[in-house]
Amino acid sequence: MAGEDTSTAIIMSIAAIEGRDPLDLDPMFDDIETDSLNMLFNSPSNNLYVEFTTNGWSVQLHGSGEAIFERQVSLSEASESNSKKSTA
């Protein structure tokens, strides 16, 4: 997402993954200082690495430009998922 701030690109990515409107997601500034995050990635370095959780996703950002999104699942969600699997 060239030309966008890092924080905007993250929200847009999560919204795309979930098939939701980005405006329906919680603001990231409750989870990480977005201005600082944007400044860090204005001049990326291969040695740069940041990890945080927002909107139920673990986000790993690398200076190389790689971004990894992993869904965080609560124990109750995992138990519910396992119950559905065993009854299906």
Backbone as CSV, one residue per row, in Angstrom:
resi,resn,N_x,N_y,N_z,CA_x,CA_y,CA_z,C_x,C_y,C_z
1,MET,0.833,-1.179,0.000,0.000,0.000,0.000,0.876,1.239,0.000
2,ALA,1.517,1.436,-1.122,2.465,2.531,-1.265,1.786,3.875,-1.023
3,GLY,2.500,4.768,-0.354,2.006,6.105,-0.101,1.183,6.241,1.169
4,GLU,0.790,5.144,1.773,0.011,5.193,3.004,0.932,5.106,4.211
5,ASP,0.483,5.696,5.310,1.182,5.507,6.575,1.113,4.029,6.940
6,THR,2.092,3.579,7.697,2.132,2.189,8.144,0.870,1.835,8.921
7,SER,0.448,2.707,9.817,-0.733,2.414,10.634,-1.991,2.285,9.774
8,THR,-2.118,3.116,8.759,-3.267,3.022,7.851,-3.217,1.720,7.067
9,ALA,-2.037,1.346,6.606,-1.875,0.099,5.850,-2.250,-1.105,6.706
10,ILE,-1.925,-1.069,7.992,-2.243,-2.183,8.892,-3.754,-2.312,9.050
11,ILE,-4.429,-1.197,9.319,-5.886,-1.233,9.479,-6.555,-1.690,8.184
12,MET,-6.086,-1.198,7.054,-6.653,-1.602,5.764,-6.441,-3.098,5.527
13,SER,-5.288,-3.612,5.924,-4.995,-5.040,5.758,-5.903,-5.898,6.625
14,ILE,-6.051,-5.520,7.892,-6.924,-6.282,8.791,-8.363,-6.256,8.276
15,ALA,-8.816,-5.100,7.831,-10.176,-4.982,7.293,-10.345,-5.883,6.069
16,ALA,-9.349,-5.930,5.211,-9.420,-6.777,4.015,-9.448,-8.255,4.389
17,ILE,-8.609,-8.644,5.349,-8.571,-10.043,5.794,-9.930,-10.457,6.348
18,GLU,-10.541,-9.573,7.142,-11.812,-9.890,7.796,-13.025,-9.597,6.921
19,GLY,-12.815,-8.929,5.798,-13.935,-8.569,4.941,-14.843,-7.530,5.582
20,ARG,-14.226,-6.589,6.295,-14.975,-5.554,7.020,-14.578,-4.172,6.523
21,ASP,-15.385,-3.208,6.862,-15.071,-1.814,6.588,-14.013,-1.366,7.597
22,PRO,-12.945,-0.724,7.155,-11.901,-0.274,8.099,-12.445,0.631,9.206
23,LEU,-13.505,1.371,8.919,-14.079,2.266,9.925,-14.795,1.508,11.038
24,ASP,-15.076,0.226,10.824,-15.713,-0.599,11.851,-14.708,-1.170,12.850
25,LEU,-13.411,-1.050,12.568,-12.372,-1.571,13.463,-12.071,-0.568,14.563
26,ASP,-11.577,-1.073,15.691,-11.164,-0.200,16.784,-9.926,0.584,16.368
27,PRO,-9.801,1.831,16.824,-8.606,2.618,16.487,-7.351,1.968,17.063
28,MET,-6.273,1.998,16.304,-5.016,1.391,16.749,-4.330,2.182,17.842
29,PHE,-4.618,3.478,17.949,-3.884,4.302,18.909,-4.130,3.884,20.347
30,ASP,-5.133,3.034,20.588,-5.318,2.475,21.932,-4.297,1.373,22.217
31,ASP,-3.677,0.816,21.161,-2.767,-0.324,21.295,-1.297,0.032,21.075
32,ILE,-1.038,1.057,20.261,0.332,1.447,19.947,0.339,2.917,19.535
33,GLU,1.430,3.595,19.783,1.581,4.999,19.399,1.751,5.052,17.876
34,THR,0.674,5.374,17.168,0.675,5.288,15.701,1.620,6.291,15.043
35,ASP,1.750,7.487,15.606,2.676,8.469,15.013,4.116,7.955,15.066
36,SER,4.492,7.354,16.182,5.840,6.788,16.316,6.038,5.617,15.357
37,LEU,5.019,4.768,15.242,5.091,3.632,14.328,5.295,4.125,12.891
38,ASN,4.530,5.126,12.497,4.666,5.677,11.145,6.051,6.259,10.913
39,MET,6.585,6.961,11.904,7.927,7.554,11.771,8.994,6.474,11.660
40,LEU,8.859,5.402,12.442,9.828,4.301,12.383,9.935,3.714,10.983
41,PHE,8.781,3.545,10.334,8.767,2.879,9.043,8.837,3.833,7.857
42,ASN,9.051,5.138,8.121,9.300,6.081,7.026,10.641,5.799,6.371
43,SER,11.594,5.367,7.160,12.932,5.016,6.666,13.255,3.612,7.152
44,PRO,12.628,2.601,6.533,12.807,1.233,7.025,14.257,0.767,7.001
45,SER,14.565,-0.056,7.959,15.873,-0.680,8.074,15.646,-2.175,8.223
46,ASN,16.482,-2.983,7.611,16.323,-4.428,7.713,16.420,-4.918,9.150
47,ASN,17.020,-4.135,10.039,17.169,-4.533,11.433,15.945,-4.172,12.276
48,LEU,14.989,-3.483,11.681,13.813,-3.026,12.408,12.791,-4.147,12.561
49,TYR,12.233,-4.279,13.769,11.197,-5.277,14.035,10.287,-4.728,15.124
50,VAL,8.983,-4.748,14.856,7.992,-4.296,15.825,6.872,-5.330,15.862
51,GLU,6.418,-5.662,17.070,5.301,-6.593,17.232,4.332,-6.017,18.255
52,PHE,3.051,-6.071,17.933,2.011,-5.597,18.846,0.697,-6.280,18.478
53,THR,-0.303,-6.104,19.325,-1.615,-6.688,19.089,-2.628,-5.568,18.938
54,THR,-3.477,-5.693,17.924,-4.555,-4.733,17.705,-5.732,-5.438,17.054
55,ASN,-6.917,-5.084,17.469,-8.144,-5.638,16.888,-8.149,-7.156,16.847
56,GLY,-7.532,-7.776,17.864,-7.515,-9.233,17.936,-6.488,-9.892,17.037
57,TRP,-5.564,-9.125,16.501,-4.520,-9.647,15.619,-3.145,-9.325,16.186
58,SER,-2.258,-10.301,16.159,-0.853,-10.054,16.447,-0.234,-9.594,15.133
59,VAL,0.399,-8.432,15.166,0.993,-7.846,13.966,2.503,-7.803,14.159
60,GLN,3.225,-8.397,13.216,4.686,-8.374,13.231,5.148,-7.627,11.992
61,LEU,5.897,-6.550,12.201,6.395,-5.737,11.101,7.912,-5.816,11.060
62,HIS,8.435,-6.052,9.884,9.876,-6.129,9.677,10.314,-4.973,8.785
63,GLY,11.505,-4.474,9.036,12.047,-3.379,8.248,12.170,-3.696,6.770
64,SER,12.226,-4.958,6.443,12.317,-5.381,5.041,11.013,-5.147,4.288
65,GLY,9.937,-4.829,5.028,8.636,-4.617,4.405,7.672,-5.761,4.645
66,GLU,8.156,-6.852,5.239,7.300,-7.992,5.514,6.382,-7.679,6.700
67,ALA,5.115,-8.063,6.567,4.146,-7.914,7.648,3.456,-9.258,7.831
68,ILE,3.358,-9.696,9.078,2.720,-10.971,9.390,1.564,-10.684,10.341
69,PHE,0.382,-11.211,9.997,-0.818,-11.045,10.804,-1.252,-12.417,11.300
70,GLU,-1.390,-12.559,12.614,-1.860,-13.815,13.197,-3.049,-13.511,14.086
71,ARG,-4.156,-14.196,13.849,-5.373,-13.991,14.623,-5.167,-14.497,16.037
72,GLN,-5.530,-13.705,17.019,-5.463,-14.085,18.420,-6.806,-14.690,18.794
73,VAL,-6.789,-15.879,19.366,-8.008,-16.569,19.744,-8.004,-16.769,21.253
74,SER,-9.119,-16.393,21.902,-9.224,-16.588,23.349,-9.480,-18.059,23.643
75,LEU,-9.254,-18.462,24.879,-9.503,-19.846,25.276,-10.970,-20.228,25.088
76,SER,-11.880,-19.303,25.365,-13.302,-19.618,25.191,-13.641,-19.804,23.717
77,GLU,-13.035,-19.005,22.827,-13.264,-19.180,21.391,-12.702,-20.512,20.918
78,ALA,-11.532,-20.873,21.423,-10.916,-22.144,21.037,-11.760,-23.318,21.521
79,SER,-12.278,-23.241,22.752,-13.128,-24.303,23.285,-14.410,-24.431,22.479
80,GLU,-14.995,-23.294,22.127,-16.227,-23.296,21.335,-15.973,-23.906,19.960
81,SER,-14.846,-23.565,19.365,-14.489,-24.113,18.053,-14.304,-25.626,18.121
82,ASN,-13.639,-26.102,19.172,-13.441,-27.538,19.348,-14.763,-28.251,19.584
83,SER,-15.699,-27.614,20.314,-17.005,-28.223,20.560,-17.767,-28.370,19.255
84,LYS,-17.690,-27.364,18.399,-18.380,-27.429,17.112,-17.802,-28.533,16.237
85,LYS,-16.489,-28.681,16.283,-15.836,-29.706,15.490,-16.260,-31.112,15.938
86,SER,-16.376,-31.307,17.239,-16.683,-32.637,17.746,-18.144,-33.009,17.543
87,THR,-19.034,-32.025,17.372,-20.446,-32.328,17.172,-20.838,-32.367,15.708
88,ALA,-19.938,-31.950,14.840,-20.278,-31.893,13.409,-20.180,-33.239,12.765
